[in-house]
Amino acid sequence: MPATVPTSLPALEKATVPLASFIRPAHRHYFTRRPERPSYRLRRYDFAGTPAVMPLVRAFLDTCAAARSRDYRYLFTLLGSELANNAIRHSLSGQPGGSYTLLVHRHRAGMHLTCRDRGGLRDEDASLALRFDGLDLDAESGRGLAMVNAFASEWGDNGNAEFRTVWFYLAYDLTGSRWNIPTDL
């Protein structure tokens, strides 16, 4: 007699995995939020393409900038988080099994962050464009690149929608950033 095939699978229960399990032992110092290794020139880490690991992303970015001023540290972490969120939301990196890479280069005058994702959600090869309403506080979305444009010293992308690389450079003295520009009220 043939076996009966179930028409539906039973629902799986959710499991909670500690975020520390996503960190390779040799890289634990990347996530301490302390400037214990101030002489690094380059840090690279591959992150799972899920919003659940964003606290690790922020810890990584915060640790990279730990030796800098409070404003610099905050701004570097904020802008880097935006690039990571965009990789998850707007590329194949956010699909099951996806990942993206954050690469931090420390220079004499500032830090350069590169986010490499798997691209693929658009067919065209074009540079990223800012939305017209990017800094509108009432906008539902689309403020990420506008913030990067306003607060990074420089930024850009490789123009390849298939394997996207987005980067920004943030000078230690925030030259080129609108972060410290006083506004007339």
C-alpha positions as CSV (number, residue, x, y, z in Angstrom):
1,M,0.0,0.0,0.0
2,P,1.5,3.4,-0.9
3,A,2.4,5.8,1.9
4,T,0.2,8.8,2.3
5,V,1.9,12.1,1.7
6,P,1.0,14.8,4.3
7,T,-0.7,17.8,2.7
8,S,0.9,20.3,5.0
9,L,4.0,20.3,7.2
10,P,3.6,21.0,10.9
11,A,4.6,24.5,12.0
12,L,8.2,24.7,13.3
13,E,8.8,26.4,16.6
14,K,11.0,29.4,16.8
15,A,14.5,29.0,18.2
16,T,16.6,31.7,19.8
17,V,20.2,31.7,19.0
18,P,22.7,33.9,21.0
19,L,24.2,36.6,18.8
20,A,27.7,35.6,20.1
21,S,27.3,32.4,18.1
22,F,27.6,34.5,14.9
23,I,31.1,35.7,15.9
24,R,34.1,33.6,14.9
25,P,36.4,33.2,18.0
26,A,39.4,34.8,16.3
27,H,37.4,38.0,15.7
28,R,35.8,38.5,19.1
29,H,37.8,41.7,19.6
30,Y,35.9,43.2,16.7
31,F,32.8,43.5,18.8
32,T,34.0,44.7,22.3
33,R,33.2,48.4,21.8
34,R,36.6,49.1,23.3
35,P,39.8,50.5,21.5
36,E,41.9,47.5,22.6
37,R,43.7,47.2,19.2
38,P,44.2,50.8,18.0
39,S,46.9,49.9,15.4
40,Y,44.7,48.1,13.0
41,R,44.7,49.3,9.3
42,L,41.9,47.0,8.0
43,R,39.0,45.1,9.4
44,R,36.7,42.9,7.4
45,Y,33.7,40.8,8.5
46,D,31.0,38.9,6.7
47,F,27.5,39.3,8.2
48,A,24.4,37.1,7.8
49,G,21.8,39.0,5.7
50,T,19.2,39.2,8.5
51,P,18.1,42.2,10.6
52,A,18.5,40.0,13.7
53,V,22.3,40.6,13.6
54,M,22.2,44.4,13.3
55,P,23.2,44.7,17.0
56,L,26.5,42.9,16.0
57,V,26.9,45.2,13.0
58,R,26.6,48.2,15.3
59,A,29.0,46.7,17.8
60,F,31.5,46.1,15.0
61,L,31.3,49.6,13.7
62,D,31.4,51.1,17.1
63,T,34.5,49.1,18.0
64,C,36.2,50.2,14.8
65,A,35.7,53.9,15.7
66,A,36.2,53.4,19.5
67,A,39.3,55.5,19.7
68,R,37.6,58.5,18.2
69,S,35.4,61.3,19.6
70,R,31.8,60.5,20.7
71,D,30.3,62.3,17.7
72,Y,32.6,60.6,15.2
73,R,31.9,57.2,16.8
74,Y,28.1,57.8,16.7
75,L,28.2,59.1,13.1
76,F,30.4,56.3,11.8
77,T,28.1,53.7,13.4
78,L,25.0,55.4,12.1
79,L,26.1,55.6,8.5
80,G,27.6,52.1,8.5
81,S,24.3,50.7,9.8
82,E,22.5,52.5,7.0
83,L,24.7,50.7,4.4
84,A,24.2,47.4,6.1
85,N,20.4,47.9,6.3
86,N,20.3,48.8,2.6
87,A,22.2,45.6,1.8
88,I,19.7,43.5,3.7
89,R,16.6,45.3,2.4
90,H,17.5,46.1,-1.3
91,S,19.7,43.1,-2.4
92,L,19.9,39.4,-2.5
93,S,22.0,39.6,0.7
94,G,18.7,39.9,2.6
95,Q,17.3,36.6,1.2
96,P,17.7,33.3,3.1
97,G,21.3,32.3,3.2
98,G,22.5,35.7,2.0
99,S,25.4,37.7,3.5
100,Y,27.2,41.0,3.0
101,T,30.7,42.2,3.9
102,L,31.8,45.3,5.8
103,L,35.3,46.4,5.2
104,V,36.9,49.2,7.3
105,H,40.1,50.9,6.3
106,R,41.7,53.2,8.8
107,H,43.7,56.1,7.4
108,R,45.7,58.9,9.0
109,A,42.9,61.5,8.5
110,G,39.7,59.3,8.6
111,M,38.0,56.0,8.1
112,H,36.7,54.4,4.9
113,L,33.8,51.9,5.1
114,T,32.8,49.6,2.2
115,C,29.7,47.5,2.1
116,R,29.7,44.7,-0.5
117,D,26.4,43.0,-1.0
118,R,25.1,40.4,-3.5
119,G,23.0,42.9,-5.5
120,G,20.6,41.3,-7.9
121,L,17.2,42.8,-7.1
122,R,17.4,45.2,-10.0
123,D,18.4,44.4,-13.6
124,E,20.1,47.7,-14.5
125,D,23.7,48.7,-13.9
126,A,23.5,52.2,-12.5
127,S,24.9,54.2,-9.8
128,L,22.7,54.8,-6.8
129,A,20.5,57.9,-6.9
130,L,19.3,60.0,-4.0
131,R,15.5,60.3,-3.5
132,F,14.1,63.8,-3.9
133,D,12.4,63.6,-0.5
134,G,15.4,61.9,1.2
135,L,15.7,64.1,4.2
136,D,12.0,64.6,4.6
137,L,11.2,63.4,8.2
138,D,7.7,62.4,7.1
139,A,8.9,60.1,4.3
140,E,8.2,56.4,4.9
141,S,11.6,55.3,3.7
142,G,14.5,56.4,1.5
143,R,16.4,58.6,4.1
144,G,19.5,56.3,4.4
145,L,21.4,57.5,1.3
146,A,20.4,61.1,1.9
147,M,21.9,60.8,5.4
148,V,25.1,59.3,4.0
149,N,25.3,62.1,1.4
150,A,24.8,64.7,4.1
151,F,27.0,63.4,6.8
152,A,29.8,61.5,5.1
153,S,32.9,63.4,3.9
154,E,32.6,61.5,0.6
155,W,30.6,58.5,-0.6
156,G,29.9,56.5,-3.8
157,D,29.2,53.1,-5.3
158,N,30.5,50.9,-8.0
159,G,27.5,51.4,-10.3
160,N,27.0,47.6,-10.6
161,A,23.5,46.5,-9.4
162,E,24.5,42.9,-9.7
163,F,27.4,43.0,-7.1
164,R,26.9,46.3,-5.4
165,T,29.7,48.0,-3.5
166,V,28.7,51.2,-1.6
167,W,31.4,53.1,0.4
168,F,31.8,56.3,2.4
169,Y,34.8,58.1,3.9
170,L,34.4,60.0,7.1
171,A,37.2,62.4,8.1
172,Y,38.2,62.4,11.8
173,D,37.6,66.2,11.9
174,L,34.3,65.7,10.0
175,T,35.5,67.8,7.1
176,G,32.9,67.7,4.2
177,S,30.2,66.6,6.6
178,R,27.1,68.6,7.4
179,W,27.1,67.1,11.0
180,N,28.5,70.2,12.7
181,I,27.1,72.9,10.6
182,P,25.0,75.2,12.7
183,T,21.6,76.0,11.4
184,D,19.9,79.4,11.6
185,L,16.5,79.1,13.4
